[in-house]
Amino acid sequence: MKQSKMPLIITIFVLVFFYVPILVLVAQSFNAARFGGSWQGFTFRWYEELFQNHNVLRATRNTLLVAFITTVVSTLLGTLAGWALHHYKTGLQKVHYGFIYAPLVVPDILMGMSLLLLFVNLSIPLSLNTIIIAHITFCISYVTLVVLGRLQDFDFSLIEAAQDLGAGTLTIFWKILVPLLGPGIAAGALLAFTLSIDDFVITYLVAGPGSTTLPVYVYSMMKFGSPAQINALCVLFMAATFSIVILSQLVLNKKQ
């Protein structure tokens, strides 16, 4: 029986659909043309102008600061929430589940408007602090679900065995819980970091003067700024992302 070529054709189509625009973006970042309508020569001009653009650097610093704080806080709270939901089975946990799932199903525009009204009614000035609070609000849910998935396969008999052997609470935490739950916690932290960096709608609504993050600033650049600098900025972020992925794979292969 002759094997169908349709799966191969679909795979090639998907790869072309995903990666050809990225290749075009990389090529346009070195194009001397300002708007990329035609190729006018190879240049590093847009990268030079990008590093001299203090607004971009300030927005990048704000974005990384918000993402780092959001990741730390949401990972801690999300891990504790996941442990509580899995370990304690009470009627109140149904309400807890509702609080966890709500940010996942509520549209971003609705959540952003709700948080904005909350900050206004409490007379909290819009700043980086309000952005951090907003990001933590929805990132906790993602971290909690990832940790919950890890806990589904967790063998609690290991804790009981360690207790029978005289292990204390700190020993159980560092020697058993952290190594076994570490991959799930790390995955939740990376997801929170990615969501925080990438968020636009909620950030746009709760940001104040001087607290512009990179997605919001890129949006303004697309309307009034230089598209060529945006191409260069995207290439730098892609290079950083690919470098982190390759480095993590090398570390995992070395451990194995």
Secondary structure per residue as TSV (DSSP state, phi and psi in degrees):
chain	resnum	aa	ss	phi	psi
A	1	M	-	360.0	128.4
A	2	K	-	-73.5	131.4
A	3	Q	-	-76.4	137.8
A	4	S	-	-71.7	141.6
A	5	K	S	-93.0	0.3
A	6	M	H	-61.2	-43.4
A	7	P	H	-59.1	-38.3
A	8	L	H	-66.6	-42.1
A	9	I	H	-63.7	-42.3
A	10	I	H	-65.3	-41.2
A	11	T	H	-61.9	-45.3
A	12	I	H	-63.1	-41.4
A	13	F	H	-61.5	-43.7
A	14	V	H	-64.3	-43.8
A	15	L	H	-62.6	-42.5
A	16	V	H	-64.5	-42.0
A	17	F	H	-62.3	-36.7
A	18	F	H	-83.2	-41.1
A	19	Y	H	-102.8	-21.5
A	20	V	H	-63.9	-43.5
A	21	P	H	-60.5	-33.9
A	22	I	H	-66.7	-42.0
A	23	L	H	-63.8	-38.9
A	24	V	H	-64.2	-41.5
A	25	L	H	-60.8	-43.8
A	26	V	H	-63.1	-43.3
A	27	A	H	-64.0	-41.8
A	28	Q	H	-68.6	-23.9
A	29	S	H	-68.8	-18.0
A	30	F	T	-107.0	9.5
A	31	N	B	-86.3	131.6
A	32	A	S	-68.5	-19.1
A	33	A	S	-69.6	137.1
A	34	R	S	-68.2	-40.2
A	35	F	S	-108.0	4.7
A	36	G	-	69.1	21.3
A	37	G	S	-70.6	-32.8
A	38	S	S	-148.1	158.0
A	39	W	-	-79.5	121.5
A	40	Q	-	-121.4	22.8
A	41	G	-	115.5	160.6
A	42	F	B	-86.8	137.4
A	43	T	-	-157.3	152.8
A	44	F	-	-104.0	15.3
A	45	R	H	-59.2	-42.1
A	46	W	H	-69.5	-31.6
A	47	Y	H	-70.2	-38.9
A	48	E	H	-64.4	-44.6
A	49	E	H	-66.5	-32.7
A	50	L	H	-63.7	-45.0
A	51	F	H	-72.3	-15.6
A	52	Q	T	-95.0	-2.4
A	53	N	-	-87.4	101.6
A	54	H	H	-67.2	-27.3
A	55	N	H	-67.1	-39.7
A	56	V	H	-65.9	-43.3
A	57	L	H	-63.1	-40.4
A	58	R	H	-66.2	-42.4
A	59	A	H	-65.5	-37.3
A	60	T	H	-65.6	-41.7
A	61	R	H	-62.5	-44.1
A	62	N	H	-61.0	-42.2
A	63	T	H	-63.3	-46.3
A	64	L	H	-67.4	-37.3
A	65	L	H	-64.3	-47.0
A	66	V	H	-62.2	-43.9
A	67	A	H	-65.3	-39.8
A	68	F	H	-65.9	-49.2
A	69	I	H	-64.0	-42.6
A	70	T	H	-59.9	-42.2
A	71	T	H	-64.3	-45.7
A	72	V	H	-63.1	-50.2
A	73	V	H	-69.0	-46.3
A	74	S	H	-67.9	-32.2
A	75	T	H	-67.6	-42.7
A	76	L	H	-64.1	-52.1
A	77	L	H	-68.1	-38.9
A	78	G	H	-66.2	-37.9
A	79	T	H	-65.4	-44.1
A	80	L	H	-63.5	-39.6
A	81	A	H	-65.7	-42.2
A	82	G	H	-62.8	-41.4
A	83	W	H	-63.8	-43.0
A	84	A	H	-65.4	-42.0
A	85	L	H	-65.6	-34.3
A	86	H	H	-83.9	-33.6
A	87	H	H	-89.7	-31.4
A	88	Y	-	-113.5	123.5
A	89	K	-	-111.6	94.6
A	90	T	-	-132.7	171.6
A	91	G	T	-65.4	-31.9
A	92	L	H	-68.3	-20.2
A	93	Q	H	-67.0	-24.9
A	94	K	H	-64.5	-40.0
A	95	V	H	-65.9	-39.2
A	96	H	H	-60.3	-44.7
A	97	Y	H	-59.1	-39.4
A	98	G	H	-62.1	-41.5
A	99	F	H	-65.1	-33.8
A	100	I	H	-73.3	-41.6
A	101	Y	H	-79.5	-22.7
A	102	A	H	-56.6	-49.2
A	103	P	H	-64.0	-17.4
A	104	L	H	-80.9	-27.9
A	105	V	H	-105.5	-19.1
A	106	V	S	-76.2	130.9
A	107	P	-	-58.3	147.9
A	108	D	H	-59.5	-39.4
A	109	I	H	-64.2	-37.5
A	110	L	H	-70.4	-42.6
A	111	M	H	-64.1	-42.1
A	112	G	H	-62.6	-42.9
A	113	M	H	-66.4	-38.2
A	114	S	H	-64.6	-44.3
A	115	L	H	-66.6	-37.5
A	116	L	H	-62.5	-45.3
A	117	L	H	-63.0	-37.5
A	118	L	H	-63.0	-46.9
A	119	F	H	-64.6	-38.6
A	120	V	H	-67.4	-43.9
A	121	N	H	-67.1	-29.9
A	122	L	T	-89.7	3.6
A	123	S	T	59.0	37.5
A	124	I	-	-92.0	118.7
A	125	P	-	-65.7	139.0
A	126	L	-	-71.1	127.5
A	127	S	S	-162.0	-167.0
A	128	L	H	-63.0	-30.0
A	129	N	H	-63.5	-42.3
A	130	T	H	-67.8	-34.5
A	131	I	H	-64.4	-43.4
A	132	I	H	-62.4	-45.2
A	133	I	H	-60.9	-43.0
A	134	A	H	-64.1	-42.3
A	135	H	H	-67.5	-40.1
A	136	I	H	-61.9	-35.6
A	137	T	H	-58.5	-44.1
A	138	F	H	-94.6	-20.5
A	139	C	H	-74.4	-28.8
A	140	I	H	-57.5	-40.6
A	141	S	H	-62.0	-43.3
A	142	Y	H	-66.4	-42.8
A	143	V	H	-63.3	-41.7
A	144	T	H	-61.1	-44.1
A	145	L	H	-67.3	-37.4
A	146	V	H	-65.9	-44.5
A	147	V	H	-65.5	-38.2
A	148	L	H	-60.9	-40.9
A	149	G	H	-62.2	-36.9
A	150	R	H	-69.1	-36.2
A	151	L	H	-71.0	-21.4
A	152	Q	H	-61.8	-32.0
A	153	D	T	-102.1	11.2
A	154	F	-	-79.7	132.9
A	155	D	-	-93.3	99.4
A	156	F	T	-72.1	-11.1
A	157	S	H	-65.9	-21.9
A	158	L	H	-65.4	-39.2
A	159	I	H	-66.1	-42.3
A	160	E	H	-63.9	-39.1
A	161	A	H	-65.5	-40.3
A	162	A	H	-65.4	-38.7
A	163	Q	H	-65.9	-37.8
A	164	D	H	-64.5	-30.1
A	165	L	T	-85.9	2.7
A	166	G	T	92.9	13.2
A	167	A	-	-72.4	138.5
A	168	G	-	-83.8	178.8
A	169	T	H	-63.7	-45.0
A	170	L	H	-65.1	-39.1
A	171	T	H	-64.0	-43.5
A	172	I	H	-63.0	-40.0
A	173	F	I	-64.8	-48.2
A	174	W	I	-81.3	-31.7
A	175	K	I	-93.1	-22.7
A	176	I	I	-119.3	-57.3
A	177	L	I	-64.9	-49.9
A	178	V	H	-63.0	-47.8
A	179	P	H	-63.5	-38.9
A	180	L	H	-80.1	-36.1
A	181	L	H	-90.3	-7.6
A	182	G	H	-54.5	-48.2
A	183	P	H	-59.6	-39.8
A	184	G	H	-67.6	-41.4
A	185	I	H	-65.0	-42.4
A	186	A	H	-63.9	-40.1
A	187	A	H	-64.4	-41.4
A	188	G	H	-64.5	-39.0
A	189	A	H	-65.2	-43.6
A	190	L	H	-64.0	-39.2
A	191	L	H	-64.5	-43.0
A	192	A	H	-62.7	-42.3
A	193	F	H	-62.1	-43.4
A	194	T	H	-65.5	-44.9
A	195	L	H	-63.9	-37.9
A	196	S	H	-66.6	-45.1
A	197	I	H	-63.8	-37.1
A	198	D	H	-85.0	-15.5
A	199	D	-	-68.8	137.4
A	200	F	-	-123.6	-49.8
A	201	V	H	-61.2	-54.9
A	202	I	H	-64.4	-41.9
A	203	T	H	-61.8	-41.2
A	204	Y	H	-61.2	-34.7
A	205	L	H	-80.6	-31.9
A	206	V	H	-106.0	3.5
A	207	A	-	-79.6	146.8
A	208	G	-	-115.2	-175.6
A	209	P	T	-60.1	132.5
A	210	G	T	78.0	6.2
A	211	S	-	-118.7	30.3
A	212	T	-	-69.1	129.0
A	213	T	-	-95.2	172.8
A	214	L	H	-63.3	-45.6
A	215	P	H	-58.4	-39.6
A	216	V	H	-67.9	-39.7
A	217	Y	H	-69.9	-37.0
A	218	V	H	-62.7	-38.0
A	219	Y	H	-60.0	-42.6
A	220	S	H	-70.0	-34.2
A	221	M	H	-66.0	-35.5
A	222	M	H	-64.0	-29.6
A	223	K	H	-88.8	-37.2
A	224	F	H	-126.2	-11.9
A	225	G	S	-102.2	-147.7
A	226	S	-	-106.4	113.5
A	227	P	H	-60.7	-30.0
A	228	A	H	-64.8	-39.5
A	229	Q	H	-65.6	-34.4
A	230	I	H	-64.9	-39.5
A	231	N	H	-59.4	-45.9
A	232	A	H	-63.3	-40.8
A	233	L	H	-63.2	-42.5
A	234	C	H	-63.6	-39.4
A	235	V	H	-64.0	-41.4
A	236	L	H	-63.4	-41.7
A	237	F	H	-67.0	-39.2
A	238	M	H	-65.1	-40.2
A	239	A	H	-62.9	-41.8
A	240	A	H	-65.0	-40.5
A	241	T	H	-64.7	-48.0
A	242	F	H	-63.3	-36.7
A	243	S	H	-63.9	-42.0
A	244	I	H	-64.8	-42.5
A	245	V	H	-63.7	-45.2
A	246	I	H	-64.7	-41.3
A	247	L	H	-63.5	-42.2
A	248	S	H	-64.9	-37.5
A	249	Q	H	-66.3	-38.5
A	250	L	H	-64.4	-40.9
A	251	V	H	-64.2	-43.0
A	252	L	H	-65.3	-41.3
A	253	N	H	-65.1	-36.7
A	254	K	H	-67.1	-39.3
A	255	K	H	-67.4	-38.2
A	256	Q	-	-69.7	360.0
